[in-house]
Amino acid sequence: MSKIHAIITGVEAFIPEYILTNEELSRMVDTSDEWIMTRIGIKERHILKDKDKASSDMGAKAVERLLEKTNTKPEEVDFLLCATVTPDMQFPATANIIADKVGIKNGFGYDINAGCSGFLFALASASKWVETGTCKKVIVVGTEKMSTIVNYEDRAVCPIFGDAAAAIMLEPSTEPYGVMDCLLRSDGMGRKHLHQKAGGSLKPPTHETIDAKEHYIYQEGPAVYKHAVIDMYEITKELCQKNNLKTEDINWVVPHQANKRIIDSVTQRLGVPPERVMINIQKYGNTTAATLPLCLWEWEKQLKKGDNLILTTFGAGFTWGAIWVKWAY
Ligand code: UT7
């Protein structure tokens, strides 16, 4: 029997309307467009302003659009996997809330929290459900209302993040396209550099934790930066060597969008020229689990069947990894 591959058959996104510019941020904290552009490479990011809307609402919009685009009925979906660090609630899983909002009733779903590597880890995991023949129509959605955990008084963090959602459809194929290989890594020691101090079982929310602003992102930027540059490069190199992929075989690198300097440094070391690297950080900032599918969505029209894509991420955990995808349409 020929091997079943998990192929991507569609991608869609939802981006909230409100644009938070560097100029507006400069009025909120002691920063400047020049600093943010030079050190991070972000011009603007989108923010979900509606107080009564959450990650699931953006995720549901992206999934609704995906269902329409791929001509799929909600009842045909057998698995919805949601990657997020900003779930609507501690429980139940945001995947279940999205499924309910779009009418997916005949399947199952759960969330993955792998920080900024969330979508990559989710794609690797979901592909296994397809490859084993268990699932036929799988949706992987990355959705983040990062603005709910960003301290807009902390100039070292607030320029970085944005809100968005994007989703892909995965289906089985006996043709050799889709997810070809995955390498994932994590190291919990990295938690000291990037975490949320309160709100979990270690430090449940109290008036004191709120006053101390411990429900916001805590990040030691330079330490994270150093690991991101080294680990994304090493894991991508390892994946390429394992699969005998030369630099010239890579049509696109799809990197996590955390800092333009990280992307440049990783891809320069890999020897991949900028015109083969997907970069949209300047428009959306770091949307955590949504960055990779947001890139795929923006570049979809330029992609050709058979293109070799290398997706690579680094995030809280620490988590990092690389996936080789052969584009299927
Ligand atoms: O996606 C999850 C994984 N996260 C990442 O990959 C993020 C990795 N880290 C980074 O991208 C960078 O470390 C940051 C963008 C977070 C920070 O950039 P940096 O070049 O590493 O700056 P720094 O933290 O070393 O700070 C340099 C200086 C400091 O001033 P002093 O102490 O040298 O006087 C900061 O206070 O820049 C100052 N600074 C700012 N100045 C103007 C920090 N943030 C700002 C700001 N505007 N927004």
Residues whose N, C-alpha, C, O or C-beta is under 5 A from the ligand:
A	BS01	UT7	D30 T31 S32 W35 R39 I40 C116 R155 A156 G221 P222 V224 Y225 A228 A258 N259 F314 G315 A316
